[in-house]
Amino acid sequence: MSDYADAAAAAAGAASSASGGSDGGALPLLLALLGGVTHTLLQLGFAIACLAALVLLLVFVFQRRLLYVPVIPGQPAKTYQYTPNDFNMYYRDVPITAADGVKTHGWLCRSKQYTVLRSPVTIFFQENAGNISHRLPFAQMLCATVPSVVFLLSYRGYGASEGTPSQKGIELDAQACIDTVSDQPDVDGNSIVLFGKSLGGAVAVAMALKNPRRIRAVILENTFTSISEMAGKVFPFLRPIVGPGQPLNSLVRERWESLARLKEYFGDESSDEAKAFPPCLCLVSAQDEMVPPEMMERLYASIRSPRKHIVTFAQARHMDAYVRHRDQYWSTVKDFYLR
């Protein structure tokens, strides 16, 4: 009997000891576990921060290469795949020299059915990628639709033009283009329309604000408010630090701040300069996968002038409104020219 009692007592003591030991060891184990998780999270956070910093550094260093893409991958540089002759247009090559001495050029294109000797001219500012030969299908349809010749400007660093692209340089090219084209003997220098798509829209805004009394009208299609705001769209993790009013916005060198420029220009809408701003047509692709349509809507709202019009193409993406909504697109453009 005593053996059984001794064994029971020993078992009870062991159970009590085990229970007490378990309570005493749980807290250190939990703290160790939490410490490991915290350490892992800190490591992960540090890795994410390093990755963000690396991407930001790459964006800063290579921002011009990311923005300006003169050569489409797989195609040779400094060559043109086509000329306007391949699209049933007459043309001549016009050399241009910018104020800093960089030599560019452009094609003055004319539909073979358009015979006006001294005609209005539409200067087309292209998007960021490829060269003017890639715009010839669009230029052919534009020439066939509007009562105007069409001038395709080759930005510096694009196609056969000299130099390296930058905002400052392209604005110099565009101004030299306006000056040179308006002096052509078969062009009416008092009837210049600026037509810009995407990046070209930012160029058109800059030139319209600089030359409001020389420009008859402006057409903007799927352009952006600013490059810094676009950076936040392309790289969402940059939004807290890059963009209007953000701490590292100064890292963006190629700004193209069309919205800010328009707001400043129309700050006093009763001024003579504000009243001189030319009529403006804004073309918006509702399904734009590159530039958010709301950016175009904000640009339109910032033009404080009664001489403006906006049209949205419900199914169009960034580059295809003129073919996907062919009838609506070209009737809109033609009506704008004939007003």
Salt bridges, closest charged atoms under 4 A:
ASP93 OD1 - HIS105 ND1 2.63
ASP100 OD2 - ARG156 NH1 2.77
GLU127 OE1 - ARG135 NE 2.75
GLU171 OE2 - ARG261 NH2 2.94
ASP173 OD1 - ARG156 NH2 2.83
ASP179 OD1 - ARG214 NH1 2.75
ASP186 OD2 - ARG92 NH1 2.79
ASP186 OD2 - ARG110 NH2 3.74
ASP188 OD1 - ARG118 NH1 3.67
GLU221 OE1 - LYS197 NZ 3.96
GLU229 OE2 - ARG298 NH1 2.66
GLU254 OE2 - ARG64 NE 2.98
GLU257 OE2 - ARG255 NH1 3.51
GLU269 OE2 - ARG304 NH2 2.45
GLU273 OE2 - ARG213 NH1 2.47
ASP288 OD2 - HIS318 ND1 2.77
GLU289 OE1 - ARG317 NE 3.76
GLU294 OE2 - LYS233 NZ 3.95
GLU294 OE1 - ARG298 NH1 3.31
ASP320 OD2 - ARG324 NE 2.88
